[in-house]
Every structure is written in structure tokens, then in C-alpha cells.
């Protein structure tokens, strides 16, 4: 099998799966936990409430961008701090995410997956926006 084709397919699968998870997590913060509930949770961690809004935006917009393959490298690298924050937020709950309150294994693994997406880039199967690709260069 052609290595370039398999790399492009791998990038597509990883991008879409990760993007869908980000959309699900962001949407859950809006519809299940509610925005005020999410703000309250962030504040209970000692974080300013506006960080909850930034996180929700990053998860929803970043998830959509990953699915489409738009600004993939920049988006995936920008999502790593969100995931490291989640790793920190869950660090007191133990390693496995099945622990009460969720452990830190999943957000840490997801941060590593974002680094891989950042290295792979969007691949051939992505939406191309020429002006954005020119502006972002290697980070498109």
C-alpha cells in the first residue's frame, strides 16, 4: 500500500475522531452541565470563570475545524493546553478515567493525540481554504 495514502487516511481518521470527541465534550458542557454549571465548576477549581467560556469555544470550534481539516496544525496545538488543563483538573481523581470524577489518563492521552495530529497535519482529505492555507503556511 502507498505510504502517502495510508498516512492521509490515518490523519483523516484521527482528525475526525478527535474532532467529534471535542464537539461532544463542548456540547456536553453547554447542554448537560450547562454554561453556568461549567463556569461554576471551573471557579471551584480556582480558575476564573471566563476560562470555561474559552474552553467551550475551543472544544466546539476546534472540534469542527479538526473534522474539516481547517488550520489543523494550529488548532491541534492550540487544544493541547485545554487538554493539559483537563489533565490537571482530573489529577486528584487517580489514573483511570473510570474513577469517580474521571482520572487523568484520557485527557493526557488525548493531548498526545493532538501532538500527533499537529505533526501529521490535515492530510489530503481535508477542506482547503487557499487564503487560510497561505496565511498559516506550515501551520495550516
C-alpha positions as CSV (number, residue, x, y, z in Angstrom):
1,X,0.0,0.0,0.0
2,X,1.2,3.5,-0.8
3,X,2.6,5.1,2.4
4,X,1.3,8.6,1.5
5,X,-2.2,7.3,1.0
6,X,-2.2,5.4,4.3
7,X,-0.7,8.5,6.1
8,X,-3.5,10.7,4.7
9,X,-6.2,8.1,5.7
10,X,-4.6,7.9,9.2
11,X,-4.6,11.7,9.5
12,X,-8.3,11.8,8.4
13,X,-9.4,9.1,10.9
14,X,-7.5,10.7,13.8
15,X,-8.7,14.2,13.0
16,X,-12.4,13.3,12.6
17,X,-12.4,11.0,15.7
18,X,-10.7,13.7,17.8
19,X,-12.8,16.5,16.4
20,X,-16.0,14.5,17.1
21,X,-14.9,14.0,20.7
22,X,-14.2,17.7,21.1
23,X,-17.6,18.6,19.8
24,X,-19.2,16.1,22.1
25,X,-17.3,17.4,25.2
26,X,-18.1,21.0,24.3
27,X,-21.7,20.3,23.6
28,X,-22.0,18.4,26.9
29,X,-20.7,21.4,28.8
30,X,-23.5,23.5,27.1
31,X,-26.4,21.1,27.3
32,X,-25.8,18.7,30.2
33,X,-23.6,20.7,32.7
34,X,-25.0,24.0,31.3
35,X,-22.8,27.0,30.8
36,X,-23.4,28.4,34.3
37,X,-22.7,25.0,35.8
38,X,-19.4,24.7,33.8
39,X,-18.4,28.2,34.9
40,X,-19.1,27.2,38.5
41,X,-17.0,24.1,38.1
42,X,-14.1,26.0,36.7
43,X,-14.4,28.5,39.5
44,X,-14.5,25.7,42.1
45,X,-11.1,24.7,40.7
46,X,-9.8,28.2,41.4
47,X,-9.9,29.2,37.7
48,X,-11.5,32.4,36.5
49,X,-15.0,31.8,35.1
50,X,-14.1,33.2,31.7
51,X,-11.8,30.1,31.2
52,X,-14.9,28.0,31.0
53,X,-16.2,30.1,28.1
54,X,-12.8,29.8,26.3
55,X,-12.7,26.1,26.9
56,X,-16.2,25.6,25.5
57,X,-15.4,27.7,22.4
58,X,-12.1,25.8,21.9
59,X,-13.8,22.5,22.1
60,X,-16.7,23.4,19.8
61,X,-14.7,25.5,17.2
62,X,-11.6,23.3,17.5
63,X,-13.7,20.1,17.0
64,X,-15.3,21.4,13.9
65,X,-12.0,22.7,12.5
66,X,-10.4,19.3,13.1
67,X,-13.3,17.4,11.4
68,X,-13.0,19.7,8.4
69,X,-9.2,19.8,8.4
70,X,-9.0,23.6,8.6
71,X,-6.0,25.0,10.3
72,X,-5.3,21.6,11.6
73,X,-1.8,22.0,13.0
74,X,-2.6,25.3,14.7
75,X,-5.9,24.1,16.1
76,X,-4.4,20.8,17.4
77,X,-1.6,22.6,19.1
78,X,-4.0,25.1,20.5
79,X,-6.1,22.4,22.0
80,X,-3.2,20.8,23.9
81,X,-3.3,23.4,26.7
82,X,-7.0,22.7,27.1
83,X,-6.3,19.0,27.5
84,X,-3.4,19.6,29.9
85,X,-5.8,21.7,31.9
86,X,-8.2,18.8,32.0
87,X,-5.4,16.5,33.0
88,X,-4.6,18.9,35.9
89,X,-8.3,19.1,36.8
90,X,-8.7,15.4,37.0
91,X,-5.2,14.6,38.5
92,X,-6.6,14.2,42.0
93,X,-9.0,11.5,40.9
94,X,-6.3,8.9,40.1
95,X,-5.1,7.5,36.8
96,X,-8.0,5.8,35.2
97,X,-10.8,7.8,33.7
98,X,-13.4,5.3,35.1
99,X,-12.6,6.6,38.6
100,X,-15.1,8.8,40.3
101,X,-14.7,12.3,38.8
102,X,-12.6,10.8,36.0
103,X,-8.9,10.2,36.2
104,X,-6.2,11.9,34.1
105,X,-5.3,9.1,31.7
106,X,-7.8,10.1,29.0
107,X,-7.0,13.9,28.8
108,X,-3.3,13.1,28.8
109,X,-3.6,10.6,26.0
110,X,-5.8,13.0,24.1
111,X,-3.1,15.7,24.4
112,X,-0.6,13.3,22.9
113,X,-3.0,12.5,20.1
114,X,-3.2,16.3,19.4
115,X,0.5,16.4,19.2
116,X,0.4,13.6,16.6
117,X,-2.3,15.4,14.7
118,X,-0.1,18.5,14.8
119,X,2.8,16.5,13.3
120,X,0.7,14.8,10.7
121,X,-1.3,17.9,9.6
122,X,-4.6,17.7,7.8
123,X,-3.6,15.2,5.1
124,X,-5.1,15.1,1.6
125,X,-8.7,14.6,2.8
126,X,-9.5,18.0,4.2
127,X,-11.2,21.2,3.3
128,X,-8.8,23.6,1.5
129,X,-9.2,27.3,2.1
130,X,-6.4,28.8,0.0
131,X,-6.3,32.2,1.8
132,X,-6.1,30.5,5.2
133,X,-3.5,28.0,3.9
134,X,-1.4,30.9,2.6
135,X,-1.8,32.8,5.9
136,X,-1.0,29.9,8.2
137,X,1.7,28.3,6.0
138,X,3.1,25.2,7.6
139,X,0.5,25.5,10.4
140,X,-2.5,25.1,8.1
